Amino acid sequence: MVYYRRDLAGGMKPYVGQAKSLERYYERTDEHSKALPFADFEFDIIGRAEPGLELDRLEEYWIRELGGPTNKGNPDGLLSNKRHQMSDGRYERTGGAPWERDEEFLP
């Protein structure tokens, strides 16, 4: 599954991540909270796919849709992610966007 993390305290940009199972998703939410105890996180599952290329592709779709990572090459990114999940070439070779953009579906 692909998840979206928001900091309700407002101190951090949102983040997009993936987990290969529901059990791993719950572990990841705990890991985020322990690593950043000053934040007040809310998590939403925003998509599901088979682990491997399809899960990477779905995560990359959401990273691109929600403003990209924030890093040296993209200092104005809208996510606290530090990198893309897939390169442009790998993303395109796996089919690119899994569906058309739906403004109502954006978190």
C-alpha positions in Angstrom: 0.0 0.0 0.0 1.0 3.6 -0.5 0.4 6.0 2.4 0.3 9.7 2.9 1.6 11.3 6.2 0.5 14.7 7.4 1.9 16.6 10.4 -1.1 18.1 12.1 1.3 20.3 14.2 2.3 22.0 10.9 6.1 21.6 11.3 6.8 19.2 8.5 5.8 18.9 4.8 3.7 15.8 4.0 5.4 12.5 3.1 4.5 9.6 0.7 5.7 6.1 1.6 5.0 2.5 0.9 4.5 -0.7 2.9 4.2 -4.2 1.5 1.5 -5.3 4.0 -0.9 -3.9 6.5 1.3 -5.2 9.3 4.3 -3.3 7.9 2.2 -0.2 7.4 1.4 -0.1 11.2 5.1 -0.7 11.9 6.0 2.2 9.6 3.5 4.6 11.3 5.1 3.7 14.7 8.6 4.2 13.2 7.7 7.7 11.9 6.3 8.7 15.3 9.3 7.5 17.2 11.8 9.1 14.9 10.0 12.5 15.0 8.3 12.7 18.4 7.7 16.5 18.1 5.2 15.9 15.2 1.6 14.9 15.4 1.1 12.6 12.4 -2.0 11.5 10.7 -1.7 8.7 8.1 -4.0 7.7 5.2 -3.7 4.8 2.8 -4.0 6.4 -0.6 -3.5 3.3 -2.9 -2.8 -0.4 -3.0 -0.7 -2.4 -5.4 1.3 -5.7 -5.6 4.7 -5.4 -3.9 7.5 -4.8 -6.4 7.3 -2.7 -9.6 3.6 -1.9 -9.3 4.0 -0.7 -5.7 7.0 1.4 -6.6 5.1 2.8 -9.6 2.1 3.7 -7.5 4.3 5.4 -4.9 6.1 7.3 -7.6 2.8 8.4 -9.1 1.8 10.0 -5.8 5.2 11.6 -5.2 4.9 13.3 -8.6 1.2 14.2 -8.1 1.8 15.8 -4.7 4.7 18.0 -5.6 7.8 16.0 -5.5 10.6 15.5 -3.0 12.4 18.3 -1.3 16.1 18.1 -2.0 19.1 20.0 -3.5 17.8 19.5 -7.0 14.2 20.4 -6.1 14.3 22.8 -3.1 10.7 23.8 -3.7 9.3 20.3 -3.5 6.1 20.0 -1.6 6.9 16.7 0.2 9.4 15.9 2.9 10.5 12.9 0.8 14.2 13.3 -0.1 14.1 11.3 -3.4 11.8 9.9 -6.0 11.0 6.2 -5.7 11.7 5.6 -9.5 13.8 7.4 -12.1 11.9 9.0 -15.0 13.0 6.2 -17.4 12.0 3.4 -15.0 8.7 5.0 -14.3 7.9 5.4 -18.0 9.1 1.8 -18.8 6.6 0.4 -16.2 3.7 2.4 -17.7 3.9 5.8 -16.0 0.8 7.1 -14.3 -1.5 4.2 -13.3 -4.6 6.4 -14.0 -5.7 9.9 -15.0 -5.4 12.6 -12.4 -8.6 12.9 -10.3 -8.6 16.2 -8.3 -11.2 14.8 -5.9 -9.0 11.8 -5.0 -6.0 13.9 -4.0 -5.4 13.8 -0.2 
